[in-house]
Amino acid sequence: MDEIVEAAMRKWPNIPDVYGWLALDRRGRWLLRGEPITNTALNEFIDRNYARDSRGCWFFQNGPQRVFAALYATPYVFSLLRNCGHIDATAHTGATASRIDAVILDSAGSLILATDLGPGLVQDRDLGIALDAACDEQGRPASEAAFAALLRGEDRAISVDFGSSKLLLETIACDEVATRFKFETNPAPPAAPASFGVHTTN
């Protein structure tokens, strides 16, 4: 987080949070009121000051104010790059995952990585990089039929070799992703505590 942001948080600790303005789409683009943010400096500022709260809500710390982000898919969107026998996963924020813990195919055919940064969708244009590194039980390149069978729930073992780790491909229903990784796709203000005051009548 930027030092100037941390200083503003200390100086103005009680600024109200903002909801409903910011969103992250499936391509890793920041949207403001539904429109892509095209200013490079602003995008980079959001990327550097992007974080998660204890509720699983992701936000951009804008000086002393938290601007919560709606997520079209996952908290991160990853690009993949082949690098000397490894596959590197770089988030939309520019941070590179140092560890990939799981690779998951959702029911819509999207690929999700569980990483040390957090969970993230793989960019559609980079799916081929991961699929080219996928093998069946015999070590042969996994076929489209094998992926289709896996999505149908058949007992097929497909592994993806990232170079530093070789992971068994898991499956998940689209509507279970947020629950598994404990994040909120559409953050809302916390509910106000109930009032139990004593009422008297004259």
MIDOSE-1310 file (N, C-alpha, C; in nm, 2 decimals, decimal comma, always signed):
residues 202
mdei	+0,08/-0,12/+0,00/+0,00/+0,00/+0,00/+0,09/+0,12/+0,00; +0,05/+0,23/-0,07/+0,13/+0,35/-0,08/+0,14/+0,42/+0,05; +0,26/+0,47/+0,08/+0,28/+0,54/+0,20/+0,19/+0,66/+0,22; +0,16/+0,73/+0,11/+0,07/+0,85/+0,12/-0,07/+0,80/+0,16
veaa	-0,11/+0,68/+0,12/-0,24/+0,63/+0,15/-0,24/+0,59/+0,30; -0,14/+0,53/+0,35/-0,13/+0,49/+0,49/-0,13/+0,62/+0,58; -0,07/+0,72/+0,54/-0,07/+0,85/+0,61/-0,20/+0,91/+0,62; -0,28/+0,91/+0,50/-0,41/+0,96/+0,50/-0,51/+0,88/+0,59
mrkw	-0,49/+0,75/+0,60/-0,57/+0,67/+0,69/-0,55/+0,70/+0,83; -0,42/+0,73/+0,87/-0,40/+0,77/+1,01/-0,46/+0,91/+1,04; -0,45/+1,00/+0,94/-0,50/+1,14/+0,96/-0,65/+1,14/+0,97; -0,72/+1,07/+0,88/-0,86/+1,07/+0,87/-0,92/+0,93/+0,89
pnip	-0,93/+0,88/+1,01/-0,96/+0,74/+1,03/-1,11/+0,70/+1,01; -1,20/+0,79/+1,00/-1,34/+0,76/+1,01/-1,41/+0,80/+0,88; -1,35/+0,80/+0,77/-1,42/+0,84/+0,64/-1,51/+0,73/+0,60; -1,64/+0,76/+0,56/-1,73/+0,65/+0,52/-1,68/+0,57/+0,40
dvyg	-1,72/+0,44/+0,40/-1,68/+0,36/+0,29/-1,77/+0,39/+0,17; -1,73/+0,35/+0,05/-1,81/+0,37/-0,07/-1,84/+0,23/-0,14; -1,96/+0,21/-0,17/-2,01/+0,09/-0,24/-2,08/+0,12/-0,37; -2,07/+0,03/-0,47/-2,15/+0,04/-0,59/-2,09/+0,13/-0,70
wlal	-1,97/+0,17/-0,68/-1,90/+0,25/-0,79/-1,80/+0,18/-0,87; -1,72/+0,09/-0,80/-1,61/+0,03/-0,86/-1,63/-0,12/-0,89; -1,58/-0,17/-1,00/-1,60/-0,32/-1,03/-1,47/-0,37/-1,10; -1,45/-0,50/-1,09/-1,34/-0,56/-1,17/-1,41/-0,67/-1,26
drrg	-1,38/-0,65/-1,39/-1,45/-0,74/-1,48/-1,36/-0,87/-1,51; -1,41/-0,96/-1,59/-1,35/-1,09/-1,62/-1,22/-1,07/-1,69; -1,19/-0,96/-1,75/-1,06/-0,94/-1,82/-0,96/-0,86/-1,73; -1,00/-0,84/-1,61/-0,90/-0,77/-1,52/-0,90/-0,62/-1,54
rwll	-1,01/-0,56/-1,60/-1,02/-0,42/-1,61/-1,10/-0,36/-1,50; -1,06/-0,24/-1,45/-1,13/-0,17/-1,35/-1,24/-0,09/-1,42; -1,36/-0,09/-1,37/-1,47/-0,02/-1,42/-1,52/+0,08/-1,31; -1,55/+0,20/-1,36/-1,61/+0,30/-1,27/-1,75/+0,33/-1,32
rgep	-1,85/+0,29/-1,24/-1,99/+0,31/-1,29/-2,02/+0,24/-1,42; -1,95/+0,12/-1,44/-1,97/+0,04/-1,56/-1,89/+0,07/-1,67; -1,81/+0,18/-1,67/-1,72/+0,22/-1,78/-1,57/+0,19/-1,74; -1,50/+0,14/-1,84/-1,36/+0,11/-1,81/-1,28/+0,23/-1,77
itnt	-1,19/+0,22/-1,68/-1,10/+0,33/-1,64/-0,98/+0,33/-1,74; -0,96/+0,43/-1,81/-0,86/+0,43/-1,91/-0,73/+0,51/-1,87; -0,74/+0,58/-1,76/-0,62/+0,65/-1,71/-0,52/+0,56/-1,65; -0,40/+0,55/-1,71/-0,30/+0,45/-1,67/-0,26/+0,47/-1,52
alne	-0,24/+0,59/-1,49/-0,19/+0,62/-1,35/-0,30/+0,58/-1,25; -0,42/+0,61/-1,28/-0,53/+0,57/-1,18/-0,54/+0,42/-1,17; -0,53/+0,35/-1,28/-0,54/+0,20/-1,28/-0,42/+0,15/-1,19; -0,30/+0,20/-1,21/-0,19/+0,16/-1,13/-0,20/+0,19/-0,98
fidr	-0,26/+0,31/-0,95/-0,29/+0,35/-0,81/-0,39/+0,25/-0,75; -0,49/+0,21/-0,82/-0,59/+0,11/-0,77/-0,52/-0,02/-0,74; -0,44/-0,06/-0,84/-0,37/-0,19/-0,83/-0,28/-0,20/-0,71; -0,21/-0,09/-0,68/-0,12/-0,09/-0,57/-0,19/-0,09/-0,43
nyar	-0,31/-0,05/-0,43/-0,38/-0,03/-0,30/-0,51/-0,11/-0,29; -0,50/-0,23/-0,35/-0,61/-0,32/-0,36/-0,59/-0,43/-0,25; -0,69/-0,45/-0,17/-0,68/-0,54/-0,06/-0,81/-0,60/-0,02; -0,81/-0,69/+0,08/-0,93/-0,77/+0,13/-0,96/-0,74/+0,27
dsrg	-1,08/-0,73/+0,31/-1,11/-0,71/+0,45/-1,15/-0,84/+0,51; -1,18/-0,84/+0,64/-1,21/-0,97/+0,72/-1,34/-1,03/+0,67; -1,43/-0,96/+0,60/-1,55/-1,02/+0,55/-1,53/-1,09/+0,42; -1,42/-1,08/+0,36/-1,40/-1,14/+0,22/-1,44/-1,04/+0,11
cwff	-1,45/-0,91/+0,15/-1,48/-0,80/+0,05/-1,35/-0,74/+0,01; -1,34/-0,72/-0,12/-1,22/-0,66/-0,18/-1,24/-0,51/-0,21; -1,14/-0,43/-0,19/-1,16/-0,29/-0,19/-1,03/-0,22/-0,24; -1,05/-0,10/-0,29/-0,94/-0,01/-0,32/-0,93/+0,10/-0,21
qngp	-0,81/+0,11/-0,15/-0,80/+0,21/-0,04/-0,76/+0,34/-0,11; -0,85/+0,43/-0,12/-0,84/+0,56/-0,19/-0,81/+0,66/-0,08; -0,68/+0,68/-0,05/-0,65/+0,77/+0,06/-0,71/+0,71/+0,19; -0,79/+0,79/+0,26/-0,85/+0,75/+0,39/-0,98/+0,67/+0,36
qrvf	-1,02/+0,65/+0,24/-1,15/+0,60/+0,21/-1,14/+0,46/+0,14; -1,22/+0,36/+0,18/-1,23/+0,24/+0,12/-1,34/+0,24/+0,01; -1,30/+0,20/-0,11/-1,39/+0,19/-0,22/-1,41/+0,04/-0,26; -1,52/-0,02/-0,22/-1,54/-0,16/-0,24/-1,57/-0,19/-0,38
aaly	-1,52/-0,31/-0,43/-1,52/-0,35/-0,57/-1,62/-0,47/-0,58; -1,71/-0,46/-0,68/-1,79/-0,57/-0,72/-1,70/-0,65/-0,81; -1,72/-0,79/-0,80/-1,63/-0,88/-0,88/-1,72/-0,95/-0,98; -1,69/-0,94/-1,11/-1,76/-1,01/-1,21/-1,73/-1,16/-1,20
atpy	-1,61/-1,20/-1,15/-1,57/-1,34/-1,14/-1,49/-1,36/-1,01; -1,37/-1,32/-1,01/-1,28/-1,35/-0,89/-1,20/-1,23/-0,85; -1,14/-1,23/-0,73/-1,06/-1,11/-0,69/-0,94/-1,08/-0,78; -0,89/-1,18/-0,85/-0,78/-1,15/-0,94/-0,81/-1,21/-1,08
vfsl	-0,74/-1,16/-1,18/-0,75/-1,21/-1,31/-0,60/-1,23/-1,36; -0,57/-1,35/-1,39/-0,43/-1,39/-1,42/-0,40/-1,40/-1,57; -0,29/-1,35/-1,61/-0,23/-1,38/-1,74/-0,12/-1,48/-1,72; -0,10/-1,57/-1,82/+0,00/-1,67/-1,81/+0,11/-1,65/-1,91
lrnc	+0,23/-1,69/-1,87/+0,35/-1,67/-1,96/+0,44/-1,79/-1,94; +0,48/-1,86/-2,05/+0,58/-1,96/-2,05/+0,72/-1,90/-2,02; +0,79/-1,95/-1,93/+0,92/-1,89/-1,89/+1,02/-2,00/-1,85; +1,11/-2,04/-1,94/+1,21/-2,14/-1,91/+1,16/-2,26/-1,85
ghid	+1,06/-2,32/-1,91/+1,00/-2,44/-1,86/+0,90/-2,43/-1,75; +0,87/-2,31/-1,71/+0,77/-2,28/-1,60/+0,66/-2,20/-1,67; +0,55/-2,20/-1,60/+0,44/-2,11/-1,64/+0,42/-2,01/-1,53; +0,44/-1,88/-1,56/+0,42/-1,78/-1,46/+0,28/-1,72/-1,47
atah	+0,22/-1,69/-1,35/+0,09/-1,64/-1,34/+0,10/-1,50/-1,29; +0,06/-1,40/-1,37/+0,07/-1,26/-1,32/-0,07/-1,20/-1,31; -0,10/-1,14/-1,20/-0,23/-1,09/-1,17/-0,25/-0,96/-1,25; -0,38/-0,91/-1,26/-0,41/-0,79/-1,33/-0,35/-0,67/-1,26
tgat	-0,31/-0,69/-1,13/-0,24/-0,58/-1,05/-0,09/-0,57/-1,09; -0,04/-0,67/-1,16/+0,10/-0,67/-1,20/+0,18/-0,76/-1,11; +0,12/-0,81/-1,00/+0,20/-0,90/-0,90/+0,20/-1,04/-0,96; +0,31/-1,10/-0,95/+0,33/-1,24/-1,00/+0,31/-1,34/-0,88
asri	+0,23/-1,44/-0,90/+0,21/-1,54/-0,79/+0,34/-1,62/-0,77; +0,38/-1,63/-0,65/+0,50/-1,71/-0,62/+0,47/-1,85/-0,59; +0,33/-1,88/-0,57/+0,29/-2,02/-0,55/+0,15/-2,04/-0,61; +0,14/-2,16/-0,68/+0,01/-2,20/-0,73/-0,03/-2,32/-0,65
davi	-0,14/-2,32/-0,58/-0,18/-2,43/-0,49/-0,28/-2,52/-0,55; -0,36/-2,47/-0,65/-0,47/-2,55/-0,71/-0,50/-2,49/-0,84; -0,55/-2,58/-0,93/-0,60/-2,54/-1,06/-0,73/-2,60/-1,08; -0,83/-2,52/-1,12/-0,97/-2,57/-1,11/-1,04/-2,52/-1,24
ldsa	-1,12/-2,62/-1,29/-1,21/-2,59/-1,41/-1,35/-2,57/-1,36; -1,41/-2,46/-1,39/-1,55/-2,44/-1,35/-1,64/-2,49/-1,45; -1,77/-2,49/-1,41/-1,87/-2,56/-1,50/-1,90/-2,48/-1,63; -1,84/-2,36/-1,64/-1,86/-2,28/-1,76/-1,73/-2,30/-1,85
gsli	-1,64/-2,38/-1,80/-1,51/-2,40/-1,88/-1,40/-2,30/-1,86; -1,42/-2,21/-1,75/-1,32/-2,12/-1,72/-1,22/-2,18/-1,62; -1,09/-2,14/-1,62/-0,99/-2,19/-1,54/-0,96/-2,10/-1,43; -0,95/-2,15/-1,31/-0,92/-2,07/-1,19/-0,80/-2,12/-1,12
latd	-0,71/-2,03/-1,08/-0,59/-2,07/-1,00/-0,61/-2,02/-0,86; -0,58/-2,11/-0,76/-0,56/-2,07/-0,62/-0,42/-2,04/-0,60; -0,38/-1,92/-0,56/-0,24/-1,88/-0,54/-0,22/-1,81/-0,41; -0,09/-1,78/-0,38/-0,06/-1,71/-0,26/-0,12/-1,57/-0,26
lgpg	-0,15/-1,51/-0,37/-0,21/-1,38/-0,38/-0,36/-1,39/-0,35; -0,42/-1,50/-0,39/-0,56/-1,52/-0,38/-0,61/-1,59/-0,50; -0,74/-1,61/-0,51/-0,79/-1,69/-0,63/-0,81/-1,60/-0,75; -0,79/-1,65/-0,87/-0,81/-1,57/-0,99/-0,84/-1,65/-1,11
lvqd	-0,92/-1,59/-1,20/-0,95/-1,64/-1,32/-0,84/-1,63/-1,42; -0,81/-1,73/-1,51/-0,71/-1,72/-1,61/-0,78/-1,65/-1,73; -0,71/-1,55/-1,79/-0,76/-1,48/-1,91/-0,79/-1,58/-2,02; -0,90/-1,56/-2,09/-0,94/-1,65/-2,19/-0,82/-1,67/-2,30
rdlg	-0,76/-1,56/-2,33/-0,65/-1,57/-2,43/-0,53/-1,66/-2,39; -0,52/-1,68/-2,26/-0,41/-1,76/-2,21/-0,44/-1,90/-2,17; -0,57/-1,94/-2,20/-0,61/-2,08/-2,16/-0,53/-2,18/-2,23; -0,49/-2,15/-2,36/-0,41/-2,25/-2,43/-0,28/-2,29/-2,37
iald	-0,22/-2,19/-2,30/-0,09/-2,22/-2,23/-0,11/-2,32/-2,12; -0,22/-2,31/-2,04/-0,24/-2,41/-1,94/-0,28/-2,54/-2,00; -0,37/-2,54/-2,10/-0,42/-2,66/-2,16/-0,31/-2,74/-2,23; -0,21/-2,67/-2,29/-0,10/-2,74/-2,35/-0,01/-2,81/-2,25
aacd	-0,02/-2,77/-2,12/+0,06/-2,83/-2,02/-0,02/-2,94/-1,94; -0,14/-2,97/-1,99/-0,23/-3,07/-1,93/-0,21/-3,21/-1,99; -0,20/-3,31/-1,90/-0,18/-3,45/-1,94/-0,28/-3,54/-1,87; -0,30/-3,65/-1,94/-0,39/-3,75/-1,88/-0,31/-3,85/-1,79
eqgr	-0,38/-3,96/-1,75/-0,31/-4,05/-1,65/-0,19/-4,12/-1,72; -0,19/-4,13/-1,85/-0,07/-4,20/-1,92/+0,04/-4,10/-1,96; +0,02/-3,97/-1,92/+0,12/-3,87/-1,95/+0,11/-3,82/-2,09; -0,01/-3,85/-2,16/-0,03/-3,79/-2,29/-0,10/-3,66/-2,28
pase	-0,09/-3,58/-2,38/-0,16/-3,45/-2,38/-0,31/-3,47/-2,37; -0,37/-3,40/-2,27/-0,52/-3,42/-2,25/-0,60/-3,38/-2,37; -0,70/-3,46/-2,41/-0,78/-3,42/-2,52/-0,90/-3,34/-2,48; -0,96/-3,28/-2,58/-1,09/-3,21/-2,55/-1,19/-3,30/-2,49
aafa	-1,19/-3,43/-2,54/-1,29/-3,52/-2,49/-1,27/-3,55/-2,34; -1,14/-3,55/-2,30/-1,11/-3,58/-2,16/-1,16/-3,46/-2,07; -1,14/-3,34/-2,12/-1,19/-3,22/-2,05/-1,34/-3,23/-2,04; -1,41/-3,26/-2,15/-1,55/-3,26/-2,15/-1,60/-3,37/-2,05
allr	-1,53/-3,49/-2,05/-1,57/-3,59/-1,96/-1,55/-3,55/-1,81; -1,45/-3,48/-1,79/-1,42/-3,43/-1,65/-1,53/-3,34/-1,61; -1,58/-3,25/-1,70/-1,68/-3,15/-1,66/-1,82/-3,23/-1,64; -1,83/-3,34/-1,71/-1,96/-3,42/-1,69/-1,96/-3,50/-1,56
gedr	-1,84/-3,49/-1,49/-1,84/-3,56/-1,36/-1,78/-3,70/-1,37; -1,73/-3,74/-1,49/-1,66/-3,87/-1,50/-1,53/-3,87/-1,43; -1,49/-3,99/-1,39/-1,36/-4,00/-1,32/-1,24/-4,00/-1,41; -1,20/-3,88/-1,44/-1,08/-3,86/-1,53/-0,98/-3,78/-1,45
aisv	-0,85/-3,83/-1,46/-0,74/-3,76/-1,40/-0,67/-3,68/-1,50; -0,67/-3,55/-1,49/-0,59/-3,46/-1,57/-0,50/-3,37/-1,48; -0,38/-3,36/-1,51/-0,29/-3,28/-1,43/-0,23/-3,17/-1,52; -0,20/-3,06/-1,46/-0,14/-2,94/-1,53/+0,00/-2,92/-1,47
dfgs	+0,10/-2,92/-1,56/+0,24/-2,90/-1,51/+0,28/-2,76/-1,53; +0,30/-2,69/-1,41/+0,34/-2,55/-1,41/+0,49/-2,53/-1,40; +0,56/-2,64/-1,40/+0,71/-2,64/-1,39/+0,75/-2,65/-1,25; +0,71/-2,56/-1,16/+0,74/-2,57/-1,02/+0,65/-2,67/-0,95
skll	+0,53/-2,70/-1,00/+0,44/-2,79/-0,94/+0,35/-2,85/-1,05; +0,31/-2,98/-1,02/+0,22/-3,05/-1,12/+0,09/-3,08/-1,04; -0,02/-3,02/-1,08/-0,14/-3,02/-1,00/-0,25/-3,09/-1,07; -0,33/-3,17/-1,00/-0,44/-3,24/-1,05/-0,55/-3,13/-1,08
leti	-0,61/-3,14/-1,19/-0,72/-3,05/-1,23/-0,85/-3,08/-1,16; -0,90/-2,99/-1,08/-1,02/-3,01/-1,01/-1,14/-2,94/-1,09; -1,26/-2,97/-1,04/-1,38/-2,91/-1,10/-1,46/-2,85/-1,00; -1,54/-2,75/-1,04/-1,63/-2,68/-0,94/-1,74/-2,61/-1,02
acde	-1,86/-2,60/-0,95/-1,97/-2,53/-1,01/-1,94/-2,38/-1,00; -1,99/-2,31/-1,10/-1,96/-2,16/-1,10/-2,01/-2,10/-0,98; -2,13/-2,14/-0,93/-2,19/-2,07/-0,81/-2,13/-2,11/-0,68; -2,03/-2,20/-0,68/-1,96/-2,24/-0,56/-1,82/-2,18/-0,54
vatr	-1,78/-2,10/-0,64/-1,64/-2,05/-0,64/-1,63/-1,95/-0,52; -1,72/-1,85/-0,51/-1,71/-1,75/-0,41/-1,71/-1,82/-0,27; -1,80/-1,92/-0,25/-1,81/-1,99/-0,12/-1,68/-2,06/-0,09; -1,62/-2,13/-0,18/-1,50/-2,20/-0,16/-1,38/-2,11/-0,12
fkfe	-1,37/-2,00/-0,19/-1,26/-1,91/-0,16/-1,29/-1,79/-0,07; -1,42/-1,79/-0,02/-1,46/-1,70/+0,09/-1,44/-1,55/+0,05; -1,50/-1,52/-0,07/-1,50/-1,37/-0,11/-1,64/-1,33/-0,15; -1,67/-1,20/-0,14/-1,80/-1,15/-0,18/-1,79/-1,09/-0,32
tnpa	-1,88/-1,13/-0,40/-1,88/-1,08/-0,54/-1,95/-0,94/-0,54; -2,03/-0,91/-0,45/-2,10/-0,78/-0,45/-2,11/-0,72/-0,31; -2,00/-0,66/-0,26/-2,00/-0,61/-0,13/-2,11/-0,51/-0,09; -2,15/-0,52/+0,03/-2,26/-0,43/+0,08/-2,22/-0,39/+0,22
ppaa	-2,27/-0,27/+0,26/-2,24/-0,23/+0,40/-2,28/-0,33/+0,50; -2,20/-0,35/+0,61/-2,24/-0,44/+0,72/-2,38/-0,39/+0,78; -2,45/-0,49/+0,81/-2,58/-0,46/+0,88/-2,56/-0,39/+1,01; -2,64/-0,29/+1,04/-2,63/-0,22/+1,16/-2,68/-0,31/+1,28
pasf	-2,61/-0,30/+1,39/-2,65/-0,39/+1,50/-2,79/-0,35/+1,55; -2,86/-0,45/+1,59/-3,00/-0,43/+1,64/-3,00/-0,35/+1,77; -3,10/-0,27/+1,79/-3,11/-0,19/+1,91/-3,21/-0,25/+2,01; -3,16/-0,27/+2,13/-3,25/-0,33/+2,23/-3,27/-0,23/+2,35
gvht	-3,29/-0,10/+2,31/-3,31/+0,00/+2,42/-3,44/-0,02/+2,49; -3,45/+0,03/+2,61/-3,57/+0,02/+2,69/-3,66/+0,14/+2,65; -3,79/+0,11/+2,62/-3,89/+0,21/+2,58/-3,99/+0,22/+2,70; -4,02/+0,35/+2,73/-4,12/+0,37/+2,84/-4,23/+0,45/+2,78
tn	-4,34/+0,44/+2,84/-4,46/+0,52/+2,80/-4,51/+0,60/+2,92; -4,56/+0,72/+2,89/-4,61/+0,81/+2,99/-4,76/+0,78/+3,02
